[in-house]
Each structure stands twice: as structure tokens, then as C-alpha cells.
Amino acid sequence: MKIILLGPPGAGKGTQATMLEDKFGIPQISTGDMLRAAVRAQSPMGVKAKECMDAGELVSDEIVVGIVRERLQQEDCQGGFILDGFPRTIPQADALKQVLIDIAKPLDSVVSLQVDTDALVERLTGRRTCRQCGKGFHLKFDPPGADGRCTVCGGELVQRDDDCEETIRNRMQVYHQQTAPLEDYYRAEGLLQVIDGMADIADVQASIVKALQDK
């Protein structure tokens, strides 16, 4: 099964991808993971990516697509894959389409998690992490102790810098400008499956699995 998972920051793509990975026995692949692995392995594209990063430059689409090609041809992708965070733009989608044609691994489905912006802001701004043991909390949905500290070790809870409301809304705006048009792209390909990402985690997973099996 060859899947792309779309959705804005905080929509739960990582959580759902991990669950799908366990269920179907196929790897979750993120752009960041691919870049780091290619650099460590000193693959041809990894070497080019490192040169860009060392020079303080953005890694070009050409290099990212080349790294995707290398990754999707590895042994653990023979039975399928879950692409998380790629493609982000229409040009990247066009390039990915050609890669998948070249390696004879056409997509089976593109799952898009739909979320409400205001609800997403509430979800993300309420997140807290224990500075000492790393346990996560949510001020509303999974609150810490009455003293506002970690219930496991008593450590101080902190908020990630990118979980402030202004940053979240900016990231959502960028997503809708650059990545959301991919929905129309994959709808035209007959691949798009739209899922309510605001439901409980288990319900979202059940909806995704049903959509994939129906497909």
C-alpha cells in the first residue's frame, strides 16, 4: 500500500502514520528523516544536501526529490510506504509522480486530514512538556497536577516556542497557500480521501483504515 498523508501542522499526521505503519507493516517516511538518513549514509543526493546545508542554503526540490527516489527504492519500501510531509507543493507532486512512474510504484491513495483552525490552535497552544522527564500534557485534555507540575516527576512544564498562537496561525496560512492545493491535484487523479481529523485518535485511525480498504 502506497500512501501520502496530508494535513496541516498539528493535525495528527505523525500519530496516524505511526499507527498505519504498525497496522500495515510499511514504513512511515518523512522528509526530515530522509534528509538526515541520506546525509549519514553519504548517498549521492545526501552529499549534495549536506553541501547545501553546510553553506546555509535551502535544499532544492531537485535534491529532495532525488532523496525521495533513493529512499523509495530501499528494501523496506517494497510492500509500500507512507509519505508524511511530502510533497508540499504542486511542483513537488509533479516530480514525485514521475519518480513513482520510473520505479513502478504508483500511489494507491492520498489521505487528507481536515481540521478546524480555531480548534487546532486550542489543541496546540495547550500542549506542555515536562522539562525533566519529557512527559507530555495538555492543559485542557490531559491536565497536569493541581500545582501545574509534572505528575510523574514533579518537573517544570514548558511550552514549545512554535506552539504559540501567532506561530500556529502563520504556519496554517503557509499550509493553505502552498500545500492545500494538493487536494485538488490528487482529487483530479482520483486518489484523494478526506478524513475528519478532529475526531478522537482511534476514530480517525478507523476512518483512515476503512477509506484505504474501500479504495
Protein Blocks (a to p, Z undefined) as FASTA:
>chain_A
ZZddeddehilmmmmmmmmmmmnopacddfklmmmmmmmnopaklmmmmmmmmnopacdf
klmmmmmmmmmmpmklmnoccdehiafbfklmmmmmmmmmmnopacfbdcdddddfklmm
mmmmmpccdfknopacdfklmccdfkopafklopacdddfklcfklmmmmmmmmmmmmmm
mmmmmmmnopaccddfkbcfklmmmmmmmmmmmZZ
